Amino acid sequence: MRCHTVARLMLVLVALALAACNGSGETFQGWVEADLVFVGPDEAGRVETLSVREGDRVAAGAPLFTVDADQQKADVLSGEATLANMQQSFRRAEELLKNRTGTQKDFDAAQAALRDAEARLNWAKTRLARRNVASPAAGSIQQVYYRPGEVVAAGRPIVALLPPGNLKVRFYLPEAMLPKLSAGDPVKVSCDGCAPDLTARVSFISRASEYTPPVIYSLDERAKLVFLIEALPERPDALRVGQPLSVVIAPKETK
């Protein structure tokens, strides 16, 4: 944790130094991050098939993997048998009530048991269907954690998916620059080997500063205040996770 904090501090200091060297003082160093979507089974099981590889692009609803469903199939068969018995009991109770040889209480109990059996069967069928997992959104497969034949625990991801809209540019801005940037403002983005004229729009400005004492600030310490900024790239396909960037803030037009 301490090394991680030092690394982030060094990144901020480098950004401030580069900004100071720039005549306009509006170029900052940043990087690309992503909010991955982790897809895994609801229940533990053994991976049977894997339909994707790392780097594959998938559409929403495309098959990703299947997990063995022997237990779920057995539950469906059991539920179907129970439902058949409850249907027969309900018909018998209904007939007895019509003939005035049965009671309303027995009929209500048979009806409740029938509805419970129907609900349990529907739940068993849902569990069975969810053993075949499809992609929740369009995107690219970033990582595969389990292969066919391996046992995965409930809730553990088998694949990590990156929808294009989940890519973001992050950088730090000194306190003095905050009035020059607002949510929705465009920023220019550049990196080694990237396409020209890349842009992003500011989506988040942190309300909390970092790397300074939390209570009292001298004038020198105020100059060191930095705030985390996030911006959504307008061409996410042109960027990669972890890529270092230069972010240029265009001056606002004065009216």
C-alpha positions in Angstrom: 0.0 0.0 0.0 2.8 2.4 0.9 4.6 1.7 -2.5 1.3 2.2 -4.3 0.9 5.6 -2.6 4.4 6.7 -3.4 3.9 5.7 -7.0 0.8 7.7 -7.3 2.5 10.7 -5.7 5.4 10.5 -8.2 2.9 10.5 -11.0 1.2 13.6 -9.7 4.6 15.4 -9.2 5.6 14.5 -12.7 2.3 15.9 -14.0 2.7 19.1 -12.1 6.3 19.5 -13.3 5.3 19.0 -17.0 2.5 21.4 -16.6 4.9 24.0 -15.2 7.3 23.5 -18.1 4.4 24.1 -20.6 4.0 27.7 -21.6 0.2 27.5 -21.2 0.4 25.3 -18.1 -2.5 23.2 -19.4 -0.9 19.8 -20.2 -1.1 17.0 -17.7 -0.1 13.4 -17.6 -2.8 10.8 -17.2 -3.6 7.2 -18.0 -6.5 4.9 -19.2 -8.6 2.9 -16.8 -11.6 0.7 -17.2 -14.6 -0.5 -15.2 -14.6 -4.2 -16.1 -17.8 -6.3 -16.0 -17.0 -9.6 -14.3 -19.3 -12.4 -15.5 -19.6 -15.7 -13.5 -22.2 -18.3 -12.6 -24.8 -17.9 -9.9 -24.0 -21.3 -8.4 -20.8 -23.3 -8.2 -20.0 -25.9 -10.9 -17.6 -27.2 -13.5 -17.0 -25.2 -16.6 -18.2 -27.3 -19.6 -17.7 -25.0 -22.6 -16.0 -21.7 -23.2 -17.1 -19.8 -26.3 -14.7 -16.9 -26.2 -11.0 -16.1 -25.9 -9.1 -13.1 -24.6 -9.4 -10.2 -27.1 -12.6 -11.5 -28.7 -15.3 -8.9 -29.4 -18.8 -10.1 -28.5 -22.3 -8.7 -29.0 -24.8 -8.4 -26.2 -26.5 -11.8 -25.8 -23.6 -13.7 -27.4 -22.8 -17.0 -25.6 -19.8 -16.9 -23.2 -19.7 -20.2 -21.3 -21.7 -23.0 -19.9 -21.5 -24.7 -16.5 -22.5 -28.3 -15.8 -26.2 -28.5 -15.0 -26.8 -32.0 -13.7 -28.2 -30.8 -10.3 -30.4 -28.2 -11.9 -31.8 -30.7 -14.4 -32.6 -33.1 -11.6 -34.4 -30.3 -9.7 -36.5 -29.6 -12.8 -37.5 -33.2 -13.1 -38.3 -33.3 -9.4 -40.3 -30.1 -9.7 -42.3 -31.4 -12.6 -43.2 -34.6 -10.7 -44.3 -32.6 -7.7 -46.3 -30.3 -9.8 -48.1 -33.2 -11.4 -49.0 -34.6 -8.0 -50.2 -31.1 -6.8 -52.4 -30.7 -9.9 -54.0 -34.0 -9.2 -54.6 -33.2 -5.6 -56.1 -29.8 -6.5 -58.5 -31.4 -9.0 -59.6 -33.9 -6.4 -60.1 -31.1 -3.8 -62.0 -29.0 -6.3 -64.3 -31.9 -7.3 -65.0 -32.7 -3.6 -65.9 -29.1 -2.9 -68.3 -29.0 -5.8 -69.9 -32.2 -4.5 -70.2 -30.7 -1.0 -68.1 -33.6 0.3 -65.0 -31.6 0.8 -64.2 -28.4 2.8 -63.1 -25.0 1.7 -60.1 -25.4 3.9 -58.9 -28.5 2.1 -59.5 -26.8 -1.3 -57.5 -23.7 -0.2 -54.6 -25.9 1.0 -54.5 -27.8 -2.3 -54.6 -24.5 -4.2 -51.7 -23.1 -2.2 -49.7 -26.3 -2.6 -50.3 -26.1 -6.3 -49.1 -22.5 -6.6 -46.0 -23.3 -4.5 -45.2 -26.3 -6.8 -45.5 -24.1 -9.8 -43.2 -21.4 -8.3 -40.6 -24.0 -7.3 -40.6 -25.5 -10.8 -40.3 -22.0 -12.5 -37.3 -21.3 -10.1 -35.7 -24.6 -11.0 -36.1 -23.9 -14.7 -34.6 -20.4 -14.2 -31.6 -21.9 -12.4 -31.1 -24.4 -15.3 -31.3 -21.7 -18.0 -28.7 -19.6 -16.2 -26.1 -22.3 -16.5 -25.8 -21.1 -20.1 -24.3 -17.6 -19.6 -24.5 -14.9 -22.3 -22.8 -11.6 -22.5 -24.7 -8.8 -20.7 -23.3 -6.2 -23.1 -21.3 -5.7 -26.2 -17.6 -5.4 -25.6 -14.3 -7.2 -25.7 -13.1 -10.0 -23.5 -10.2 -8.8 -21.4 -9.4 -11.9 -19.4 -10.4 -15.5 -19.0 -10.0 -16.9 -15.4 -11.3 -20.4 -15.8 -11.1 -23.0 -18.5 -13.3 -26.0 -19.4 -13.0 -28.7 -16.8 -12.1 -26.4 -13.9 -14.5 -25.9 -11.0 -15.6 -22.4 -10.3 -17.2 -21.2 -7.0 -20.5 -19.3 -7.0 -20.0 -15.6 -7.8 -16.5 -16.0 -9.0 -15.9 -14.5 -12.5 -15.1 -16.7 -15.4 -14.5 -13.9 -17.9 -13.9 -10.1 -17.6 -15.8 -8.0 -20.2 -15.0 -4.4 -21.2 -17.8 -2.5 -22.8 -16.5 0.5 -24.8 -18.4 2.9 -22.6 -16.6 1.7 -19.5 -13.2 3.1 -20.6 -12.1 6.3 -19.0 -9.2 8.8 -18.9 -7.9 9.7 -15.5 -5.5 12.5 -14.5 -4.9 14.9 -11.7 -5.4 18.6 -11.8 -3.9 21.2 -9.4 -6.2 23.4 -7.4 -5.5 26.5 -9.4 -6.7 24.8 -12.6 -10.1 23.7 -11.2 -12.0 26.9 -12.3 -10.9 26.2 -15.9 -12.6 22.8 -16.1 -16.2 21.7 -15.7 -18.2 18.5 -16.2 -18.9 18.0 -19.9 -15.8 20.1 -21.1 -13.7 18.5 -23.8 -10.1 17.7 -23.3 -7.5 16.7 -25.9 -5.8 13.3 -25.5 -2.5 12.1 -27.0 -0.2 9.2 -26.6 2.6 7.3 -28.3 1.3 5.7 -31.5 -2.3 6.9 -31.0 -4.5 8.4 -33.7 -4.4 12.2 -33.9 -7.1 14.5 -32.6 -8.4 12.2 -29.8 -10.7 13.9 -27.4 -12.6 13.0 -24.2 -15.3 14.8 -22.1 -15.0 15.4 -18.4 -17.4 13.1 -16.5 -16.1 13.4 -13.0 -14.3 16.0 -10.8 -13.4 14.8 -7.4 -14.6 17.0 -4.5 -11.7 15.8 -2.3 -8.1 16.8 -2.7 -5.1 14.5 -2.2 -1.6 14.4 -0.8 -2.0 17.4 1.6 -2.7 17.8 5.3 -6.4 17.5 5.9 -6.9 20.5 8.3 -4.6 23.5 7.8 -3.0 24.6 4.5 -0.3 27.2 4.1 0.0 29.0 0.8 2.8 26.6 -0.3 0.7 23.6 0.6 -2.4 24.9 -1.2 -0.3 25.0 -4.4 0.2 21.2 -4.0 -3.5 20.4 -3.9 -4.6 18.1 -6.7 -8.0 16.7 -7.6 -8.8 13.5 -9.5 -10.5 14.1 -12.9 -12.1 11.5 -15.1 -13.1 11.9 -18.8 -14.9 9.6 -21.2 -13.1 9.2 -24.5 -15.1 9.8 -27.6 -13.2 7.1 -29.4 -12.6 4.4 -26.8 -11.6 1.9 -29.4 -8.4 3.9 -30.0 -7.2 3.5 -26.4 -6.0 0.6 -24.2 -6.3 0.0 -20.5 -3.2 1.2 -18.6 -1.9 3.4 -21.5 -0.1 6.6 -20.4 -1.6 9.8 -21.9 -1.0 13.5 -22.2 -4.1 15.5 -21.5 -4.4 19.0 -22.8 -7.1 21.4 -21.4 -8.2 23.9 -23.9 -8.7 27.4 -22.6 -12.3 28.5 -22.2 -13.6 31.1 -24.4 -14.2 34.4 -22.7 -17.5 36.2 -23.4 
